[in-house]
Amino acid sequence: MRKYAAALALCCLTLAAGQTTAQSQLRMTERTERLGLEGRRGPSLFRPGFAIGEYSGSASSRRSSTRLPWQSRDMARSEFSVASPTMAEITGDCGGGQSHSQILWITFDRETLSYDCVYGGAAPADARLSLALSRGSLMGRLQQPQRAGELRWGDMTLKAETRRVSGMPWGGGRVMGYVISRDGVEIGGLDLNGMRPTFYLPPQGSPDRDAVAVLAISLFTFQDPANR
């Protein structure tokens, strides 16, 4: 009887381990909630509103370019605010870009892409996002420009990297999407490879959901020079 009970317990543990493994092997898009971007009326014509599931807010983005015989420069700035029934308003102030200087065909000074966001309102103190160029894999570089970022959000650190989430495996030189991870586990994403952006957020009730939403919105509002 004891041997039977031990065998039954071992069988149950094996089944539970198998289910856990199967869950961990599900694609990010199967473990998250898929939400489309909805347009809303905002404070002004230049700051339209938006909604993503239970999150709503407004955002403004602007960009500038300089093209001279000796210098090329692309800069971008964005500001947004977002809140939900369970999250007080959070504001984001982001900016950055890239440039290089040259004489004739010789480039002698190059500033690689750098984009940073600082947050206010109900955001944790010292919350910050840094996004920069990334080397990526050969296949990744062939598909789309490579970026990698890190969001510090209280005691949480989220990482983002360019990745195709859906659609054709070729972005035509544009950024197609991002995958967001925590401690090496993919927990969210942003798909820019369609008619409208699609956000993938952790399930409602997850402690990561608000931070992933803020990071995805920050990446969406970035007027990436590669997308021009």
Secondary structure, DSSP 8 states (H G I E B T S, - for coil): -HHHHHHHHHHHHHHHHHHHHHHHHS-HHHHSEEEE-EEEEEEETTEEEEEETTEEEEEEEEEEEEEETTEEEEEEEEEEEEEETTEEEEEEEEEEEEEEEEETTEEEEEEEEEEEEEEEETS-TT-EEEEEE----HHHHHHS--EEEEEEETTEEEEEEE---SS-S--TTS--EEEEEETTEEEEEEE-SSSS-EEEE--TT-TTHHHHHHHHHHHHH---GGG-
